[in-house]
């Protein structure tokens, strides 16, 4: 066990140990919160910001694979209580309620516009022959509904690549799960093997899409046709 001096506590970032409960510093030393401190779980960004601004605190994170997740912050219990009271009082005012309603409408409109833009980007990527235009619409609808929800964590939500690349990646990812046996595959736990399998399946998906772009006759047994028809009768 190791206690930290108060001077060390400001903005200290800790991580969870293997049991999900132990708090560890960056160099692996176990620490315990001082007396009177409480854990504020994640989920309320406004409350968390206010508690952070009130003084010393510990940030707690958990790493899973390549991603890091917030597990909340430790801070003085009195700070958390006072911050919560201030936040609740502010959120009860008519001005705040009106502002929040306006913000919700703005976000909803922005989301609707993005879904429409993403739907069109998918159609541009597919570029199916006109005889398969209905199938293209069905695919675009399904992929957009799956990939665009806020907080979904899909490639459609990233801003690091252009919209057209997001649309392409979303289609290939959707096809990987809907038109291949990927979800049932037993993939060796070898570094790079899963990425290699995904590349192979992506190549298969691109070849399948080419048939629709060329206007080929498509049998009813086609996995892409079946994936669309199962949820949306053609």
Phi and psi in degrees as GROMACS dihedral restraints (atoms count N, CA, C in turn):
[ dihedral_restraints ]
;  ai    aj    ak    al  type     phi  dphi    fc
    3     4     5     6     1  -145.7    20    10
    4     5     6     7     1   126.0    20    10
    6     7     8     9     1   -96.0    20    10
    7     8     9    10     1   141.6    20    10
    9    10    11    12     1  -100.1    20    10
   10    11    12    13     1   148.1    20    10
   12    13    14    15     1   -68.6    20    10
   13    14    15    16     1   152.4    20    10
   15    16    17    18     1   -56.3    20    10
   16    17    18    19     1   -31.4    20    10
   18    19    20    21     1   -66.1    20    10
   19    20    21    22     1   -21.6    20    10
   21    22    23    24     1   -88.1    20    10
   22    23    24    25     1   -11.1    20    10
   24    25    26    27     1   -83.4    20    10
   25    26    27    28     1   -23.2    20    10
   27    28    29    30     1   -61.9    20    10
   28    29    30    31     1   119.6    20    10
   30    31    32    33     1    60.4    20    10
   31    32    33    34     1    22.6    20    10
   33    34    35    36     1   -67.0    20    10
   34    35    36    37     1   132.2    20    10
   36    37    38    39     1  -104.0    20    10
   37    38    39    40     1   120.9    20    10
   39    40    41    42     1  -112.9    20    10
   40    41    42    43     1   166.0    20    10
   42    43    44    45     1  -128.8    20    10
   43    44    45    46     1   157.5    20    10
   45    46    47    48     1   -80.5    20    10
   46    47    48    49     1   143.8    20    10
   48    49    50    51     1   -76.9    20    10
   49    50    51    52     1  -179.1    20    10
   51    52    53    54     1   -62.2    20    10
   52    53    54    55     1   -25.3    20    10
   54    55    56    57     1   -85.5    20    10
   55    56    57    58     1    -0.9    20    10
   57    58    59    60     1    79.1    20    10
   58    59    60    61     1     2.9    20    10
   60    61    62    63     1  -124.4    20    10
   61    62    63    64     1   -35.8    20    10
   63    64    65    66     1   -69.0    20    10
   64    65    66    67     1   136.3    20    10
   66    67    68    69     1   -96.5    20    10
   67    68    69    70     1   129.0    20    10
   69    70    71    72     1  -124.7    20    10
   70    71    72    73     1   142.1    20    10
   72    73    74    75     1   -78.5    20    10
   73    74    75    76     1   174.7    20    10
   75    76    77    78     1   -60.9    20    10
   76    77    78    79     1   -25.7    20    10
   78    79    80    81     1   -97.1    20    10
   79    80    81    82     1    14.3    20    10
   81    82    83    84     1    85.2    20    10
   82    83    84    85     1    10.3    20    10
   84    85    86    87     1   -86.7    20    10
   85    86    87    88     1   138.7    20    10
   87    88    89    90     1   -77.5    20    10
   88    89    90    91     1   136.2    20    10
   90    91    92    93     1  -131.0    20    10
   91    92    93    94     1   157.2    20    10
   93    94    95    96     1  -129.2    20    10
   94    95    96    97     1   138.8    20    10
   96    97    98    99     1   -61.6    20    10
   97    98    99   100     1   147.5    20    10
   99   100   101   102     1   -63.3    20    10
  100   101   102   103     1   161.9    20    10
  102   103   104   105     1   -59.6    20    10
  103   104   105   106     1   138.7    20    10
  105   106   107   108     1    88.9    20    10
  106   107   108   109     1    -5.1    20    10
  108   109   110   111     1   -87.4    20    10
  109   110   111   112     1   149.5    20    10
  111   112   113   114     1  -130.8    20    10
  112   113   114   115     1   158.8    20    10
  114   115   116   117     1   -92.3    20    10
  115   116   117   118     1   125.9    20    10
  117   118   119   120     1  -101.2    20    10
  118   119   120   121     1   110.0    20    10
  120   121   122   123     1   -64.4    20    10
  121   122   123   124     1   159.2    20    10
  123   124   125   126     1   -73.1    20    10
  124   125   126   127     1   165.5    20    10
  126   127   128   129     1   128.7    20    10
  127   128   129   130     1   -25.1    20    10
  129   130   131   132     1  -121.6    20    10
  130   131   132   133     1    93.5    20    10
  132   133   134   135     1   -62.1    20    10
  133   134   135   136     1   -39.0    20    10
  135   136   137   138     1   -63.8    20    10
  136   137   138   139     1   -45.0    20    10
  138   139   140   141     1   -65.5    20    10
  139   140   141   142     1   -42.1    20    10
  141   142   143   144     1   -61.5    20    10
  142   143   144   145     1   -43.4    20    10
  144   145   146   147     1   -61.1    20    10
  145   146   147   148     1   -40.9    20    10
  147   148   149   150     1   -66.9    20    10
  148   149   150   151     1   -41.5    20    10
  150   151   152   153     1   -63.8    20    10
  151   152   153   154     1   -41.7    20    10
  153   154   155   156     1   -59.5    20    10
  154   155   156   157     1   -39.7    20    10
  156   157   158   159     1   -71.2    20    10
  157   158   159   160     1   -14.8    20    10
  159   160   161   162     1   -85.9    20    10
  160   161   162   163     1    -9.3    20    10
  162   163   164   165     1   149.6    20    10
  163   164   165   166     1  -158.8    20    10
  165   166   167   168     1   -59.7    20    10
  166   167   168   169     1   144.8    20    10
  168   169   170   171     1  -161.3    20    10
  169   170   171   172     1   161.3    20    10
  171   172   173   174     1  -117.0    20    10
  172   173   174   175     1   128.9    20    10
  174   175   176   177     1   -89.1    20    10
  175   176   177   178     1   135.6    20    10
  177   178   179   180     1  -117.8    20    10
  178   179   180   181     1   130.1    20    10
  180   181   182   183     1  -129.5    20    10
  181   182   183   184     1   156.2    20    10
  183   184   185   186     1  -130.9    20    10
  184   185   186   187     1   131.3    20    10
  186   187   188   189     1  -103.9    20    10
  187   188   189   190     1   127.6    20    10
  189   190   191   192     1  -125.5    20    10
  190   191   192   193     1   111.0    20    10
  192   193   194   195     1    64.5    20    10
  193   194   195   196     1  -125.1    20    10
  195   196   197   198     1   -92.5    20    10
  196   197   198   199     1    -5.3    20    10
  198   199   200   201     1  -104.8    20    10
  199   200   201   202     1   146.7    20    10
  201   202   203   204     1  -115.2    20    10
  202   203   204   205     1   130.3    20    10
  204   205   206   207     1  -117.3    20    10
  205   206   207   208     1   139.8    20    10
  207   208   209   210     1   -76.2    20    10
  208   209   210   211     1   135.8    20    10
  210   211   212   213     1  -113.1    20    10
  211   212   213   214     1    14.8    20    10
  213   214   215   216     1   105.6    20    10
  214   215   216   217     1  -168.5    20    10
  216   217   218   219     1  -135.5    20    10
  217   218   219   220     1   148.0    20    10
  219   220   221   222     1   -97.9    20    10
  220   221   222   223     1   135.8    20    10
  222   223   224   225     1  -157.8    20    10
  223   224   225   226     1   173.8    20    10
  225   226   227   228     1   -58.9    20    10
  226   227   228   229     1   134.9    20    10
  228   229   230   231     1   -59.7    20    10
  229   230   231   232     1   -36.5    20    10
  231   232   233   234     1   -65.6    20    10
  232   233   234   235     1   -36.0    20    10
  234   235   236   237     1   -64.8    20    10
  235   236   237   238     1   -41.9    20    10
  237   238   239   240     1   -64.2    20    10
  238   239   240   241     1   -43.0    20    10
  240   241   242   243     1   -62.8    20    10
  241   242   243   244     1   -48.4    20    10
  243   244   245   246     1   -64.3    20    10
  244   245   246   247     1   -41.4    20    10
  246   247   248   249     1   -64.6    20    10
  247   248   249   250     1   -39.6    20    10
  249   250   251   252     1   -66.1    20    10
  250   251   252   253     1   -40.3    20    10
  252   253   254   255     1   -63.3    20    10
  253   254   255   256     1   -42.4    20    10
  255   256   257   258     1   -64.7    20    10
  256   257   258   259     1   -43.3    20    10
  258   259   260   261     1   -64.3    20    10
  259   260   261   262     1   -45.3    20    10
  261   262   263   264     1   -63.1    20    10
  262   263   264   265     1   -39.0    20    10
  264   265   266   267     1   -65.2    20    10
  265   266   267   268     1   -42.1    20    10
  267   268   269   270     1   -64.9    20    10
  268   269   270   271     1   -42.1    20    10
  270   271   272   273     1   -72.7    20    10
  271   272   273   274     1   -11.1    20    10
  273   274   275   276     1   -90.1    20    10
  274   275   276   277     1    -7.3    20    10
  276   277   278   279     1   -76.5    20    10
  277   278   279   280     1   146.1    20    10
  279   280   281   282     1   -57.3    20    10
  280   281   282   283     1   -37.3    20    10
  282   283   284   285     1   -63.9    20    10
  283   284   285   286     1   -40.6    20    10
  285   286   287   288     1   -69.2    20    10
  286   287   288   289     1   -42.8    20    10
  288   289   290   291     1   -60.4    20    10
  289   290   291   292     1   -42.3    20    10
  291   292   293   294     1   -64.6    20    10
  292   293   294   295     1   -42.3    20    10
  294   295   296   297     1   -62.6    20    10
  295   296   297   298     1   -42.2    20    10
  297   298   299   300     1   -64.6    20    10
  298   299   300   301     1   -39.3    20    10
  300   301   302   303     1   -63.6    20    10
  301   302   303   304     1   -40.4    20    10
  303   304   305   306     1   -65.2    20    10
  304   305   306   307     1   -41.4    20    10
  306   307   308   309     1   -63.4    20    10
  307   308   309   310     1   -39.7    20    10
  309   310   311   312     1   -62.7    20    10
  310   311   312   313     1   -45.9    20    10
  312   313   314   315     1   -62.6    20    10
  313   314   315   316     1   -40.1    20    10
  315   316   317   318     1   -63.5    20    10
  316   317   318   319     1   -43.2    20    10
  318   319   320   321     1   -66.6    20    10
  319   320   321   322     1   -39.4    20    10
  321   322   323   324     1   -63.5    20    10
  322   323   324   325     1   -41.9    20    10
  324   325   326   327     1   -65.0    20    10
  325   326   327   328     1   -41.7    20    10
  327   328   329   330     1   -63.8    20    10
  328   329   330   331     1   -40.1    20    10
  330   331   332   333     1   -65.9    20    10
  331   332   333   334     1   -42.3    20    10
  333   334   335   336     1   -60.8    20    10
  334   335   336   337     1   -42.2    20    10
  336   337   338   339     1   -65.0    20    10
  337   338   339   340     1   -38.7    20    10
  339   340   341   342     1   -68.4    20    10
  340   341   342   343     1   -40.3    20    10
  342   343   344   345     1   -60.9    20    10
  343   344   345   346     1   -43.1    20    10
  345   346   347   348     1   -62.9    20    10
  346   347   348   349     1   -44.7    20    10
  348   349   350   351     1   -63.2    20    10
  349   350   351   352     1   -40.1    20    10
  351   352   353   354     1   -68.6    20    10
  352   353   354   355     1   -38.8    20    10
  354   355   356   357     1   -58.5    20    10
  355   356   357   358     1   -46.1    20    10
  357   358   359   360     1   -67.1    20    10
  358   359   360   361     1   -36.2    20    10
  360   361   362   363     1   -65.2    20    10
  361   362   363   364     1   -36.0    20    10
  363   364   365   366     1   -65.8    20    10
  364   365   366   367     1   -44.0    20    10
  366   367   368   369     1   -60.9    20    10
  367   368   369   370     1   -39.4    20    10
  369   370   371   372     1   -65.7    20    10
  370   371   372   373     1   -35.9    20    10
  372   373   374   375     1   -70.1    20    10
  373   374   375   376     1   -43.1    20    10
  375   376   377   378     1   -64.7    20    10
  376   377   378   379     1   -50.2    20    10
  378   379   380   381     1    48.0    20    10
  379   380   381   382     1    49.6    20    10
  381   382   383   384     1   -70.5    20    10
  382   383   384   385     1   152.7    20    10
  384   385   386   387     1   -58.8    20    10
  385   386   387   388     1   151.2    20    10
  387   388   389   390     1   -59.1    20    10
  388   389   390   391     1   -26.4    20    10
  390   391   392   393     1   -70.6    20    10
  391   392   393   394     1   -16.8    20    10
  393   394   395   396     1  -113.3    20    10
  394   395   396   397     1    19.6    20    10
  396   397   398   399     1   -62.4    20    10
  397   398   399   400     1   -34.5    20    10
  399   400   401   402     1   -65.8    20    10
  400   401   402   403     1   -39.0    20    10
  402   403   404   405     1   -65.4    20    10
  403   404   405   406     1   -40.3    20    10
  405   406   407   408     1   -59.6    20    10
  406   407   408   409     1   -42.1    20    10
  408   409   410   411     1   -63.3    20    10
  409   410   411   412     1   -41.2    20    10
  411   412   413   414     1   -64.2    20    10
  412   413   414   415     1   -43.2    20    10
  414   415   416   417     1   -63.2    20    10
  415   416   417   418     1   -47.4    20    10
  417   418   419   420     1   -59.0    20    10
  418   419   420   421     1   -40.9    20    10
  420   421   422   423     1   -64.7    20    10
  421   422   423   424     1   -46.0    20    10
  423   424   425   426     1   -66.2    20    10
  424   425   426   427     1   -44.8    20    10
  426   427   428   429     1   -65.3    20    10
  427   428   429   430     1   -43.6    20    10
  429   430   431   432     1   -63.3    20    10
  430   431   432   433     1   -42.7    20    10
  432   433   434   435     1   -63.6    20    10
  433   434   435   436     1   -37.2    20    10
  435   436   437   438     1   -75.5    20    10
  436   437   438   439     1   -39.8    20    10
  438   439   440   441     1   -91.9    20    10
  439   440   441   442     1   -21.4    20    10
  441   442   443   444     1   -94.9    20    10
  442   443   444   445     1   -12.4    20    10
  444   445   446   447     1   -55.0    20    10
  445   446   447   448     1   139.0    20    10
  447   448   449   450     1   -62.1    20    10
  448   449   450   451     1   132.2    20    10
  450   451   452   453     1    85.2    20    10
  451   452   453   454     1     3.1    20    10
  453   454   455   456     1   -70.1    20    10
  454   455   456   457     1   -23.2    20    10
  456   457   458   459     1    75.3    20    10
  457   458   459   460     1    10.9    20    10
  459   460   461   462     1   -83.6    20    10
  460   461   462   463     1   170.5    20    10
  462   463   464   465     1   -62.7    20    10
  463   464   465   466     1   -23.7    20    10
  465   466   467   468     1   -65.6    20    10
  466   467   468   469     1   -21.6    20    10
  468   469   470   471     1   -91.9    20    10
  469   470   471   472     1    -7.5    20    10
  471   472   473   474     1   -79.1    20    10
  472   473   474   475     1   149.5    20    10
  474   475   476   477     1  -108.0    20    10
  475   476   477   478     1     6.0    20    10
  477   478   479   480     1   -81.3    20    10
  478   479   480   481     1   -16.7    20    10
  480   481   482   483     1  -129.3    20    10
  481   482   483   484     1   156.0    20    10
  483   484   485   486     1   -61.2    20    10
  484   485   486   487     1   159.2    20    10
  486   487   488   489     1   -56.9    20    10
  487   488   489   490     1   -42.9    20    10
  489   490   491   492     1   -64.3    20    10
  490   491   492   493     1   -33.7    20    10
  492   493   494   495     1   -72.7    20    10
  493   494   495   496     1   -34.3    20    10
  495   496   497   498     1   -63.7    20    10
  496   497   498   499     1   -42.1    20    10
  498   499   500   501     1   -63.2    20    10
  499   500   501   502     1   -44.6    20    10
  501   502   503   504     1   -60.3    20    10
  502   503   504   505     1   -48.6    20    10
  504   505   506   507     1   -63.6    20    10
  505   506   507   508     1   -37.3    20    10
  507   508   509   510     1   -67.0    20    10
  508   509   510   511     1   -40.5    20    10
  510   511   512   513     1   -63.7    20    10
  511   512   513   514     1   -46.7    20    10
  513   514   515   516     1   -63.7    20    10
  514   515   516   517     1   -40.3    20    10
  516   517   518   519     1   -65.3    20    10
  517   518   519   520     1   -42.6    20    10
  519   520   521   522     1   -62.5    20    10
  520   521   522   523     1   -43.3    20    10
  522   523   524   525     1   -66.4    20    10
  523   524   525   526     1   -34.3    20    10
  525   526   527   528     1   -58.7    20    10
  526   527   528   529     1   -38.9    20    10
  528   529   530   531     1   -86.6    20    10
  529   530   531   532     1   -27.0    20    10
  531   532   533   534     1   -98.2    20    10
  532   533   534   535     1   -26.5    20    10
  534   535   536   537     1  -121.5    20    10
  535   536   537   538     1     2.9    20    10
  537   538   539   540     1  -128.4    20    10
  538   539   540   541     1   174.9    20    10
  540   541   542   543     1   -93.2    20    10
  541   542   543   544     1    21.5    20    10
  543   544   545   546     1   -54.2    20    10
  544   545   546   547     1   -44.3    20    10
  546   547   548   549     1   -67.7    20    10
  547   548   549   550     1   -18.8    20    10
  549   550   551   552     1  -103.2    20    10
  550   551   552   553     1    -2.0    20    10
  552   553   554   555     1   -71.8    20    10
  553   554   555   556     1   145.8    20    10
  555   556   557   558     1  -103.1    20    10
  556   557   558   559     1   102.5    20    10
  558   559   560   561     1  -101.0    20    10
  559   560   561   562     1   128.2    20    10
  561   562   563   564     1   -57.9    20    10
  562   563   564   565     1   139.9    20    10
  564   565   566   567     1   -79.4    20    10
  565   566   567   568     1    64.2    20    10
  567   568   569   570     1  -118.2    20    10
  568   569   570   571     1   133.2    20    10
  570   571   572   573     1   -54.2    20    10
  571   572   573   574     1   125.8    20    10
  573   574   575   576     1    89.8    20    10
  574   575   576   577     1   -12.3    20    10
  576   577   578   579     1   -67.6    20    10
  577   578   579   580     1   -42.7    20    10
  579   580   581   582     1   -63.6    20    10
  580   581   582   583     1   -40.2    20    10
  582   583   584   585     1   -63.3    20    10
  583   584   585   586     1   -38.3    20    10
  585   586   587   588     1   -65.2    20    10
  586   587   588   589     1   -42.4    20    10
  588   589   590   591     1   -62.7    20    10
  589   590   591   592     1   -42.1    20    10
  591   592   593   594     1   -62.8    20    10
  592   593   594   595     1   -39.1    20    10
  594   595   596   597     1   -63.6    20    10
  595   596   597   598     1   -42.2    20    10
  597   598   599   600     1   -62.6    20    10
  598   599   600   601     1   -44.2    20    10
  600   601   602   603     1   -68.3    20    10
  601   602   603   604     1   -35.1    20    10
  603   604   605   606     1   -62.2    20    10
  604   605   606   607     1   -40.9    20    10
  606   607   608   609     1   -61.9    20    10
  607   608   609   610     1   -41.2    20    10
  609   610   611   612     1   -62.7    20    10
  610   611   612   613     1   -41.3    20    10
  612   613   614   615     1   -64.6    20    10
  613   614   615   616     1   -42.5    20    10
  615   616   617   618     1   -61.9    20    10
  616   617   618   619     1   -41.1    20    10
  618   619   620   621     1   -64.0    20    10
  619   620   621   622     1   -38.4    20    10
  621   622   623   624     1   -66.7    20    10
  622   623   624   625     1   -42.3    20    10
  624   625   626   627     1   -62.1    20    10
  625   626   627   628     1   -33.2    20    10
  627   628   629   630     1   -60.3    20    10
  628   629   630   631     1   -33.2    20    10
  630   631   632   633     1   -65.6    20    10
  631   632   633   634     1   -38.0    20    10
  633   634   635   636     1   -73.0    20    10
  634   635   636   637     1   -33.9    20    10
  636   637   638   639     1   -68.6    20    10
  637   638   639   640     1   -32.8    20    10
  639   640   641   642     1   -83.6    20    10
  640   641   642   643     1   -10.5    20    10
  642   643   644   645     1    81.3    20    10
  643   644   645   646     1    23.2    20    10
  645   646   647   648     1   -64.4    20    10
  646   647   648   649     1   158.2    20    10
  648   649   650   651     1   -68.8    20    10
  649   650   651   652     1   130.8    20    10
  651   652   653   654     1  -113.2    20    10
  652   653   654   655     1   121.3    20    10
  654   655   656   657     1   -71.1    20    10
  655   656   657   658     1   155.6    20    10
  657   658   659   660     1   -65.9    20    10
  658   659   660   661     1   -16.1    20    10
  660   661   662   663     1   -84.8    20    10
  661   662   663   664     1    -2.8    20    10
  663   664   665   666     1   -58.4    20    10
  664   665   666   667     1   128.3    20    10
  666   667   668   669     1   -60.3    20    10
  667   668   669   670     1   -31.7    20    10
  669   670   671   672     1   -71.9    20    10
  670   671   672   673     1   -43.6    20    10
  672   673   674   675     1   -60.3    20    10
  673   674   675   676     1   -45.1    20    10
  675   676   677   678     1   -65.9    20    10
  676   677   678   679     1   -38.8    20    10
  678   679   680   681     1   -62.0    20    10
  679   680   681   682     1   -37.5    20    10
  681   682   683   684     1   -77.1    20    10
  682   683   684   685     1   -42.9    20    10
  684   685   686   687     1   -68.0    20    10
  685   686   687   688     1   -29.6    20    10
  687   688   689   690     1   -60.3    20    10
  688   689   690   691     1   -42.4    20    10
  690   691   692   693     1   -99.6    20    10
  691   692   693   694     1   -22.3    20    10
  693   694   695   696     1  -138.4    20    10
  694   695   696   697     1    92.4    20    10
  696   697   698   699     1   -52.7    20    10
  697   698   699   700     1   132.8    20    10
